[in-house]
Amino acid sequence: MKQKAVFLDRDGVLNVERGDYTYLPEDFILEEKVPEALALLKENGFLLIVVTNQGGLAKELFTRAQMQACHQKLQQNCRDIIDAIYYAPSHPAVSASLARKPGSLMLEKAIAKFNIDPSKSWMVGDQLRDMQAAGKVHVKGILVGPHPPETYLQQRTNLWDATQLILSHK
């Protein structure tokens, strides 16, 4: 049986967007109500899959170990509820990649591995490139964060509000 999933961008959705690379655990601060939103999605049968561009790796601004320490903090703060974390370590200034959003390879890999039904799945991101990646694999997108009205078809303030929208589509 195919599963449903919520794909989640990291910076600006799960943790506070600092405007700079977030790679130190002490700078990795969860957005408001993230653990509660993830728990609610999980209770409603969604797989939780993080898909994040991490171009600072290609630029050698931080190490994989530093990034993984942030992911470990995320899991600890959310009771290890996230099913998978995919990251694209490339940056256009250094290297090309099909994985990096707006490319859809991270989503495609998760869809194949977890037998996900895109028509029952969602992507929550804070950039239009997240919505473009979702569109390429026919996953519905919700743009979160401080964007002008009508920037995207479905917009919400944050992950908690996006979760309410997702759950209203039963």
C-alpha positions as CSV (number, residue, x, y, z in Angstrom):
1,M,0.0,0.0,0.0
2,K,1.3,3.5,-0.9
3,Q,2.0,5.9,2.0
4,K,1.4,9.6,2.4
5,A,4.1,12.0,3.4
6,V,4.8,15.5,4.3
7,F,8.1,16.7,2.8
8,L,9.7,19.5,4.9
9,D,12.3,22.1,4.1
10,R,14.6,22.7,7.0
11,D,15.7,26.3,7.4
12,G,12.7,28.7,7.7
13,V,10.2,25.8,8.2
14,L,11.6,23.6,11.0
15,N,14.2,26.0,12.4
16,V,14.5,29.7,12.4
17,E,15.9,31.2,9.2
18,R,18.9,33.2,10.3
19,G,19.8,34.6,6.9
20,D,23.1,32.8,7.1
21,Y,24.0,29.2,7.2
22,T,22.9,27.4,10.3
23,Y,25.3,24.7,11.2
24,L,26.0,25.0,14.9
25,P,23.6,23.3,17.3
26,E,23.4,26.4,19.5
27,D,22.2,28.4,16.5
28,F,19.7,25.8,15.5
29,I,16.5,27.1,17.1
30,L,13.2,25.4,16.3
31,E,10.3,27.5,14.9
32,E,7.3,27.8,17.2
33,K,5.1,24.7,17.6
34,V,7.3,22.5,15.3
35,P,7.3,19.4,17.6
36,E,3.5,19.7,18.0
37,A,2.9,20.1,14.3
38,L,5.1,17.1,13.5
39,A,3.4,15.0,16.1
40,L,-0.1,15.9,14.8
41,L,1.0,15.0,11.2
42,K,2.4,11.6,12.4
43,E,-0.7,10.8,14.4
44,N,-2.6,11.3,11.1
45,G,-0.5,8.8,9.3
46,F,2.0,10.9,7.4
47,L,5.6,10.0,7.0
48,L,7.8,13.0,7.8
49,I,10.7,13.6,5.4
50,V,13.1,16.5,5.5
51,V,14.6,17.7,2.2
52,T,17.1,20.4,2.6
53,N,19.7,22.2,0.4
54,Q,23.0,22.4,2.3
55,G,25.2,24.3,-0.1
56,G,27.5,25.4,2.8
57,L,29.0,21.9,2.5
58,A,30.2,22.5,-1.0
59,K,31.5,25.9,0.0
60,E,33.3,24.2,2.9
61,L,31.7,26.6,5.4
62,F,30.8,23.7,7.7
63,T,31.3,20.0,7.9
64,R,28.9,17.1,7.6
65,A,29.4,16.4,11.3
66,Q,28.3,19.9,12.2
67,M,25.2,19.6,10.0
68,Q,24.4,16.2,11.4
69,A,24.7,17.6,15.0
70,C,21.9,20.1,14.0
71,H,19.8,17.2,12.6
72,Q,20.4,15.2,15.8
73,K,19.2,18.2,17.8
74,L,16.1,18.4,15.6
75,Q,15.3,14.7,16.2
76,Q,15.9,15.0,19.9
77,N,13.6,18.0,20.2
78,C,10.9,16.2,18.1
79,R,11.2,12.8,19.9
80,D,12.9,11.1,16.9
81,I,9.6,11.4,14.9
82,I,11.2,12.3,11.5
83,D,11.4,9.3,9.2
84,A,14.2,10.5,7.0
85,I,16.5,13.5,6.3
86,Y,17.8,14.0,2.8
87,Y,20.2,16.8,2.0
88,A,21.8,18.2,-1.1
89,P,25.4,19.2,-0.4
90,S,26.0,21.1,-3.6
91,H,25.9,24.8,-4.4
92,P,25.6,26.3,-7.9
93,A,28.8,28.4,-7.3
94,V,30.8,25.2,-6.7
95,S,29.0,22.2,-8.2
96,A,25.8,21.3,-10.1
97,S,23.3,18.8,-8.7
98,L,19.9,17.4,-9.6
99,A,19.2,16.9,-5.9
100,R,19.4,20.6,-5.0
101,K,15.9,22.2,-5.0
102,P,14.3,23.3,-7.3
103,G,15.5,19.9,-8.6
104,S,13.4,17.0,-7.3
105,L,15.9,14.2,-6.8
106,M,15.6,14.2,-3.0
107,L,11.9,13.8,-3.2
108,E,12.1,11.2,-6.0
109,K,14.4,9.1,-3.9
110,A,12.1,9.3,-0.9
111,I,9.0,8.5,-3.0
112,A,10.7,5.4,-4.3
113,K,12.2,4.2,-1.0
114,F,9.1,4.7,1.1
115,N,6.5,3.8,-1.6
116,I,4.9,7.3,-1.3
117,D,1.8,8.3,-3.2
118,P,2.5,11.9,-4.4
119,S,-1.2,12.7,-4.8
120,K,-1.7,12.2,-1.0
121,S,1.5,14.0,-0.1
122,W,2.5,17.6,0.7
123,M,5.6,19.8,0.6
124,V,6.0,22.6,3.2
125,G,8.8,25.1,2.3
126,D,9.7,28.7,2.7
127,Q,11.0,29.3,-0.8
128,L,9.5,29.0,-4.3
129,R,12.2,26.5,-5.2
130,D,10.6,24.2,-2.7
131,M,7.3,24.5,-4.4
132,Q,9.0,24.0,-7.8
133,A,10.6,20.7,-6.6
134,A,7.2,19.6,-5.2
135,G,5.5,20.4,-8.5
136,K,7.9,18.3,-10.5
137,V,6.8,15.1,-8.6
138,H,3.1,16.2,-8.3
139,V,3.1,16.8,-4.6
140,K,0.9,19.7,-3.3
141,G,2.9,22.6,-1.9
142,I,2.4,25.1,0.9
143,L,4.6,28.1,1.1
144,V,5.3,29.4,4.6
145,G,6.9,32.5,6.0
146,P,6.6,36.2,5.4
147,H,5.7,36.4,1.7
148,P,3.5,38.9,-0.1
149,P,-0.1,37.7,-0.6
150,E,-0.7,35.6,-3.6
151,T,3.0,34.7,-4.0
152,Y,1.9,31.1,-4.2
153,L,-1.4,29.2,-4.5
154,Q,-1.4,28.0,-0.9
155,Q,0.4,30.1,1.7
156,R,0.5,29.9,5.5
157,T,2.4,31.7,8.3
158,N,4.3,28.6,9.6
159,L,4.4,24.8,9.8
160,W,1.6,24.8,12.5
161,D,-0.8,26.7,10.2
162,A,0.3,24.5,7.2
163,T,-0.5,21.4,9.3
164,Q,-4.0,22.6,9.9
165,L,-4.5,23.1,6.1
166,I,-3.1,19.6,5.4
167,L,-5.4,18.0,7.9
168,S,-8.4,19.8,6.6
169,H,-8.0,18.0,3.3
170,K,-9.0,14.6,4.5
